[in-house]
């Protein structure tokens, strides 16, 4: 629920003059992602205050039009499932056709998906004028349940399907303060007070919608693992993996005896790379890749860059290595292929002009080829790239981040 406090935080995020958005991202990492961690460990659901600062406001994300890849006809859930290789949503989502509007925009929520862990909405925002392709478009939501709840939402995926229309999916994690699980037969009231359009908060006329879900027959496949990862007096016991229609839930227990060192893991797909928690529609082996890191100090956040030129290679301390494999322009677009090895696969980067480091180029991922575990070759499209300008590829990370990938303790899941 966005109350006055939430709104002030939202306004602060929107109007912030901070030039290093990753500083905010690091500072909220352990809090903001706590709810998403429940996708991996649903047994540890607790009373967590609602956090509605959308990370998308602090990172320059560019949503490309996708007409050259996918026809724009079809439901949003179908379009985004095809575009982003999403599994389970199209079959299990229920139709809603819930619409709100103001004088500038019309928001239509076409369908919704619920599985006891997430509540995801597939929507379109259509403007009376052309949309800003560098902007973000989503909505605020209010939920009312028969007991006190907290909830957090995020724009997971999105595409501009034409000059006037943005299609997206928003996922909400709803937690009762009591710590109880949400039921299989779930009824909740839902309304939309505002649309967020290109960083503007715009009120809409919205009636309350009574949502009703029944997942009694939901297909959940469980694989027992019962393997323990140990490092530096800390341990993680991986009990099982549950595959929901759309997500992978890893059930695990942690024991941390050494607070100066953190033990965690990455979920890796043999052909898609790091997949976080979404279940891919592409078949393939999964790997739990353990890693350790020193206790982070955000005061040691630094920026490092490398020339964006073919053949350039740079090792960013213990975070990983980056190589510029190819740069080519075809059909009016510039494609840049970058190989990343190590934990740096989990990090965002910026492409900036060497003579103007505050000028960041828009880009989007075209394709990723997995060479090995934590080893990828990703091609990006840079719409505004100019060949006669010198560019830098810039990463931001903690300088004393003593990351170690425990390759000898990887757990393979068939």
VEXSEGU-166644 format. One record per residue (C-alpha): residue in three letters; x, y, z. Coordinates in steps of 0.05 Angstrom, whole numbers, plus 5000, padded with zeros to 4 digits. Example, Ala and Ser with C-alpha at 12.3 -4.5 7.8 and 13.67 -1.06 7.14 Angstrom:
MARSE res   c1   c2   c3
MARSE ALA 5246 4910 5156
MARSE SER 5273 4979 5143
***
This chain:
MARSE res   c1   c2   c3
MARSE UNK 5000 5000 5000
MARSE UNK 5029 5068 4981
MARSE UNK 5016 5114 5040
MARSE UNK 5044 5183 5052
MARSE UNK 5110 5155 5075
MARSE UNK 5116 5110 5013
MARSE UNK 5098 5168 4968
MARSE UNK 5153 5211 4999
MARSE UNK 5203 5156 4988
MARSE UNK 5179 5148 4916
MARSE UNK 5186 5223 4904
MARSE UNK 5255 5223 4935
MARSE UNK 5276 5166 4889
MARSE UNK 5247 5201 4828
MARSE UNK 5279 5269 4842
MARSE UNK 5345 5244 4871
MARSE UNK 5408 5279 4846
MARSE UNK 5451 5219 4863
MARSE UNK 5493 5202 4802
MARSE UNK 5510 5131 4823
MARSE UNK 5444 5093 4823
MARSE UNK 5480 5029 4842
MARSE UNK 5497 5060 4909
MARSE UNK 5423 5059 4926
MARSE UNK 5417 4990 4897
MARSE UNK 5472 4962 4942
MARSE UNK 5445 4997 5004
MARSE UNK 5375 4966 4995
MARSE UNK 5399 4899 4968
MARSE UNK 5390 4858 5031
MARSE UNK 5323 4890 5047
MARSE UNK 5290 4898 4980
MARSE UNK 5306 4828 4956
MARSE UNK 5285 4796 5021
MARSE UNK 5215 4783 4994
MARSE UNK 5242 4756 4929
MARSE UNK 5286 4709 4969
MARSE UNK 5221 4677 4992
MARSE UNK 5215 4652 4920
MARSE UNK 5273 4608 4939
MARSE UNK 5255 4595 5012
MARSE UNK 5181 4600 5022
MARSE UNK 5183 4567 5091
MARSE UNK 5215 4629 5120
MARSE UNK 5158 4678 5103
MARSE UNK 5153 4731 5156
MARSE UNK 5125 4799 5172
MARSE UNK 5163 4845 5126
MARSE UNK 5144 4918 5118
MARSE UNK 5118 4938 5050
MARSE UNK 5172 4966 5005
MARSE UNK 5147 5002 4944
MARSE UNK 5208 5037 4919
MARSE UNK 5213 5007 4849
MARSE UNK 5285 4992 4831
MARSE UNK 5268 5008 4759
MARSE UNK 5269 5082 4776
MARSE UNK 5343 5079 4795
MARSE UNK 5369 5041 4735
MARSE UNK 5367 5065 4663
MARSE UNK 5329 5009 4631
MARSE UNK 5311 5012 4557
MARSE UNK 5252 4972 4531
MARSE UNK 5260 4961 4456
MARSE UNK 5204 4951 4407
MARSE UNK 5204 4878 4387
MARSE UNK 5165 4879 4322
MARSE UNK 5223 4849 4284
MARSE UNK 5222 4788 4329
MARSE UNK 5149 4776 4348
MARSE UNK 5084 4799 4316
MARSE UNK 5047 4849 4359
MARSE UNK 4982 4811 4354
MARSE UNK 4961 4770 4415
MARSE UNK 4951 4777 4489
MARSE UNK 5004 4810 4532
MARSE UNK 5017 4744 4569
MARSE UNK 5029 4710 4502
MARSE UNK 5073 4766 4475
MARSE UNK 5118 4770 4536
MARSE UNK 5121 4695 4546
MARSE UNK 5147 4687 4475
MARSE UNK 5194 4746 4478
MARSE UNK 5226 4730 4545
MARSE UNK 5222 4654 4545
MARSE UNK 5174 4652 4603
MARSE UNK 5141 4587 4623
MARSE UNK 5074 4573 4654
MARSE UNK 5041 4641 4654
MARSE UNK 5002 4634 4589
MARSE UNK 4970 4568 4609
MARSE UNK 4954 4586 4681
MARSE UNK 4936 4660 4678
MARSE UNK 4863 4679 4685
MARSE UNK 4829 4733 4643
MARSE UNK 4811 4799 4677
MARSE UNK 4803 4855 4626
MARSE UNK 4804 4908 4682
MARSE UNK 4812 4979 4655
MARSE UNK 4828 5046 4687
MARSE UNK 4844 5112 4653
MARSE UNK 4856 5186 4658
MARSE UNK 4859 5240 4604
MARSE UNK 4928 5218 4580
MARSE UNK 4932 5142 4588
MARSE UNK 4890 5079 4589
MARSE UNK 4914 5019 4630
MARSE UNK 4884 4951 4615
MARSE UNK 4901 4891 4659
MARSE UNK 4887 4833 4613
MARSE UNK 4903 4774 4659
MARSE UNK 4931 4753 4726
MARSE UNK 4970 4694 4753
MARSE UNK 4974 4669 4825
MARSE UNK 5010 4608 4855
MARSE UNK 5013 4622 4929
MARSE UNK 5080 4657 4923
MARSE UNK 5070 4711 4871
MARSE UNK 5012 4750 4842
MARSE UNK 5029 4774 4772
MARSE UNK 4990 4820 4726
MARSE UNK 4997 4827 4651
MARSE UNK 4978 4896 4626
MARSE UNK 4980 4948 4571
MARSE UNK 4988 5023 4579
MARSE UNK 4965 5062 4518
MARSE UNK 4979 5136 4512
MARSE UNK 4943 5189 4472
MARSE UNK 5011 5214 4450
MARSE UNK 5074 5174 4431
MARSE UNK 5108 5143 4491
MARSE UNK 5180 5157 4511
MARSE UNK 5218 5094 4492
MARSE UNK 5270 5109 4547
MARSE UNK 5216 5116 4600
MARSE UNK 5182 5065 4645
MARSE UNK 5108 5051 4649
MARSE UNK 5074 5013 4705
MARSE UNK 5024 5024 4761
MARSE UNK 5014 5029 4836
MARSE UNK 4968 4978 4868
MARSE UNK 4927 4973 4932
MARSE UNK 4908 4906 4962
MARSE UNK 4858 4892 5018
MARSE UNK 4856 4823 5050
MARSE UNK 4819 4794 5109
MARSE UNK 4882 4802 5152
MARSE UNK 4939 4852 5155
MARSE UNK 4988 4844 5098
MARSE UNK 5051 4874 5069
MARSE UNK 5067 4873 4996
MARSE UNK 5120 4894 4947
MARSE UNK 5115 4901 4872
MARSE UNK 5163 4904 4814
MARSE UNK 5159 4912 4738
MARSE UNK 5190 4847 4716
MARSE UNK 5186 4851 4640
MARSE UNK 5162 4900 4588
MARSE UNK 5161 4916 4514
MARSE UNK 5137 4974 4471
MARSE UNK 5091 4941 4422
MARSE UNK 5081 5005 4382
MARSE UNK 5094 5079 4389
MARSE UNK 5034 5088 4435
MARSE UNK 5031 5023 4474
MARSE UNK 5073 4990 4528
MARSE UNK 5060 4918 4548
MARSE UNK 5086 4894 4615
MARSE UNK 5082 4845 4673
MARSE UNK 5083 4867 4745
MARSE UNK 5094 4817 4801
MARSE UNK 5073 4828 4873
MARSE UNK 5094 4789 4934
MARSE UNK 5040 4790 4987
MARSE UNK 5056 4770 5059
MARSE UNK 5008 4766 5118
MARSE UNK 5038 4798 5180
MARSE UNK 5019 4735 5218
MARSE UNK 5070 4696 5178
MARSE UNK 5016 4650 5150
MARSE UNK 5020 4624 5079
MARSE UNK 4970 4651 5029
MARSE UNK 4915 4600 5016
MARSE UNK 4902 4558 4954
MARSE UNK 4834 4591 4948
MARSE UNK 4854 4664 4952
MARSE UNK 4806 4723 4951
MARSE UNK 4832 4794 4954
MARSE UNK 4809 4864 4936
MARSE UNK 4852 4901 4884
MARSE UNK 4852 4973 4859
MARSE UNK 4898 5020 4822
MARSE UNK 4905 5091 4848
MARSE UNK 4959 5115 4800
MARSE UNK 4995 5101 4735
MARSE UNK 5070 5114 4733
MARSE UNK 5085 5141 4663
MARSE UNK 5155 5164 4647
MARSE UNK 5169 5179 4721
MARSE UNK 5104 5217 4730
MARSE UNK 5053 5195 4782
MARSE UNK 4985 5204 4750
MARSE UNK 4919 5190 4785
MARSE UNK 4867 5147 4752
MARSE UNK 4794 5130 4763
MARSE UNK 4793 5060 4791
MARSE UNK 4739 5015 4819
MARSE UNK 4757 4959 4867
MARSE UNK 4763 4891 4835
MARSE UNK 4750 4828 4874
MARSE UNK 4803 4778 4854
MARSE UNK 4790 4704 4865
MARSE UNK 4842 4650 4852
MARSE UNK 4837 4575 4861
MARSE UNK 4903 4536 4854
MARSE UNK 4880 4471 4886
MARSE UNK 4901 4433 4823
MARSE UNK 4966 4472 4811
MARSE UNK 5021 4427 4784
MARSE UNK 5082 4431 4829
MARSE UNK 5140 4383 4819
MARSE UNK 5189 4371 4876
MARSE UNK 5259 4343 4871
MARSE UNK 5295 4323 4936
MARSE UNK 5367 4347 4939
MARSE UNK 5391 4342 5012
MARSE UNK 5461 4368 4999
MARSE UNK 5500 4416 5042
MARSE UNK 5549 4470 5020
MARSE UNK 5601 4491 5071
MARSE UNK 5652 4547 5071
MARSE UNK 5686 4591 5124
MARSE UNK 5645 4562 5182
MARSE UNK 5580 4577 5145
MARSE UNK 5534 4527 5112
MARSE UNK 5472 4521 5068
MARSE UNK 5431 4457 5067
MARSE UNK 5394 4451 5001
MARSE UNK 5333 4407 5018
MARSE UNK 5293 4407 4954
MARSE UNK 5274 4443 4891
MARSE UNK 5201 4456 4874
MARSE UNK 5183 4474 4803
MARSE UNK 5119 4515 4800
MARSE UNK 5088 4531 4733
MARSE UNK 5128 4595 4728
MARSE UNK 5183 4593 4780
MARSE UNK 5235 4552 4815
MARSE UNK 5233 4550 4891
MARSE UNK 5295 4526 4927
MARSE UNK 5280 4503 4998
MARSE UNK 5342 4512 5041
MARSE UNK 5367 4526 5111
MARSE UNK 5426 4572 5128
MARSE UNK 5474 4570 5186
MARSE UNK 5519 4630 5191
MARSE UNK 5574 4625 5244
MARSE UNK 5621 4674 5211
MARSE UNK 5589 4743 5203
MARSE UNK 5650 4770 5166
MARSE UNK 5638 4724 5107
MARSE UNK 5574 4711 5068
MARSE UNK 5557 4645 5035
MARSE UNK 5504 4646 4979
MARSE UNK 5490 4614 4912
MARSE UNK 5472 4628 4840
MARSE UNK 5420 4589 4801
MARSE UNK 5450 4574 4732
MARSE UNK 5417 4544 4670
MARSE UNK 5462 4507 4620
MARSE UNK 5436 4545 4559
MARSE UNK 5406 4609 4589
MARSE UNK 5456 4628 4643
MARSE UNK 5434 4659 4708
MARSE UNK 5358 4653 4714
MARSE UNK 5344 4679 4784
MARSE UNK 5276 4648 4802
MARSE UNK 5236 4647 4737
MARSE UNK 5225 4578 4707
MARSE UNK 5249 4579 4635
MARSE UNK 5210 4544 4580
MARSE UNK 5276 4520 4550
MARSE UNK 5296 4451 4577
MARSE UNK 5365 4440 4606
MARSE UNK 5406 4424 4667
MARSE UNK 5406 4470 4727
MARSE UNK 5466 4484 4772
MARSE UNK 5469 4513 4842
MARSE UNK 5534 4552 4841
MARSE UNK 5560 4570 4911
MARSE UNK 5600 4633 4925
MARSE UNK 5630 4668 4984
MARSE UNK 5643 4742 4994
MARSE UNK 5670 4787 5048
MARSE UNK 5626 4831 5090
MARSE UNK 5607 4889 5044
MARSE UNK 5622 4961 5058
MARSE UNK 5583 5007 5013
MARSE UNK 5632 5063 5028
MARSE UNK 5680 5025 4983
MARSE UNK 5635 5030 4922
MARSE UNK 5677 5047 4862
MARSE UNK 5671 5055 4786
MARSE UNK 5719 5023 4737
MARSE UNK 5717 5026 4662
MARSE UNK 5749 4998 4600
MARSE UNK 5752 5021 4528
MARSE UNK 5695 4996 4486
MARSE UNK 5739 4969 4429
MARSE UNK 5745 4900 4397
MARSE UNK 5798 4859 4432
MARSE UNK 5798 4897 4497
MARSE UNK 5799 4854 4560
MARSE UNK 5797 4875 4633
MARSE UNK 5794 4838 4699
MARSE UNK 5751 4875 4750
MARSE UNK 5788 4851 4812
MARSE UNK 5754 4788 4840
MARSE UNK 5686 4805 4809
MARSE UNK 5705 4776 4741
MARSE UNK 5733 4787 4671
MARSE UNK 5703 4824 4612
MARSE UNK 5724 4819 4539
MARSE UNK 5698 4859 4479
MARSE UNK 5691 4805 4426
MARSE UNK 5658 4842 4368
MARSE UNK 5626 4908 4347
MARSE UNK 5587 4912 4282
MARSE UNK 5533 4955 4251
MARSE UNK 5479 4925 4206
MARSE UNK 5410 4947 4186
MARSE UNK 5422 5013 4220
MARSE UNK 5436 4982 4289
MARSE UNK 5501 4970 4326
MARSE UNK 5511 4901 4357
MARSE UNK 5564 4894 4411
MARSE UNK 5585 4824 4435
MARSE UNK 5614 4820 4506
MARSE UNK 5642 4759 4540
MARSE UNK 5635 4758 4616
MARSE UNK 5668 4708 4662
MARSE UNK 5655 4702 4737
MARSE UNK 5606 4735 4784
MARSE UNK 5607 4797 4739
MARSE UNK 5551 4762 4700
MARSE UNK 5506 4786 4757
MARSE UNK 5526 4859 4750
MARSE UNK 5497 4915 4709
MARSE UNK 5542 4960 4668
MARSE UNK 5536 5026 4631
MARSE UNK 5564 5048 4564
MARSE UNK 5585 5120 4568
MARSE UNK 5620 5171 4524
MARSE UNK 5693 5179 4542
MARSE UNK 5689 5255 4537
MARSE UNK 5623 5258 4575
MARSE UNK 5619 5205 4629
MARSE UNK 5550 5228 4650
MARSE UNK 5522 5210 4583
MARSE UNK 5496 5138 4584
MARSE UNK 5474 5101 4522
MARSE UNK 5409 5062 4518
MARSE UNK 5418 4988 4503
MARSE UNK 5382 4923 4506
MARSE UNK 5402 4850 4505
MARSE UNK 5395 4816 4438
MARSE UNK 5419 4745 4454
MARSE UNK 5462 4707 4504
MARSE UNK 5503 4645 4490
MARSE UNK 5527 4605 4550
MARSE UNK 5598 4581 4542
MARSE UNK 5603 4549 4611
MARSE UNK 5584 4561 4683
MARSE UNK 5588 4636 4697
MARSE UNK 5617 4645 4627
MARSE UNK 5573 4679 4574
MARSE UNK 5576 4715 4508
MARSE UNK 5521 4767 4505
MARSE UNK 5504 4811 4446
MARSE UNK 5472 4879 4460
MARSE UNK 5439 4928 4413
MARSE UNK 5460 5001 4422
MARSE UNK 5411 5044 4381
MARSE UNK 5450 5110 4389
MARSE UNK 5521 5084 4379
MARSE UNK 5565 5128 4335
MARSE UNK 5629 5097 4307
MARSE UNK 5671 5160 4309
MARSE UNK 5661 5171 4384
MARSE UNK 5703 5138 4438
MARSE UNK 5662 5099 4489
MARSE UNK 5676 5065 4555
MARSE UNK 5643 5004 4587
MARSE UNK 5634 5020 4661
MARSE UNK 5620 4976 4721
MARSE UNK 5605 4996 4792
MARSE UNK 5620 4950 4850
MARSE UNK 5650 4944 4920
MARSE UNK 5725 4950 4915
MARSE UNK 5740 4902 4973
MARSE UNK 5688 4851 4950
MARSE UNK 5728 4787 4961
MARSE UNK 5685 4741 4918
MARSE UNK 5703 4668 4909
MARSE UNK 5663 4621 4865
MARSE UNK 5664 4551 4895
MARSE UNK 5668 4512 4830
MARSE UNK 5686 4448 4867
MARSE UNK 5620 4450 4906
MARSE UNK 5571 4461 4849
MARSE UNK 5507 4420 4854
MARSE UNK 5478 4395 4788
MARSE UNK 5403 4386 4781
MARSE UNK 5375 4346 4723
***
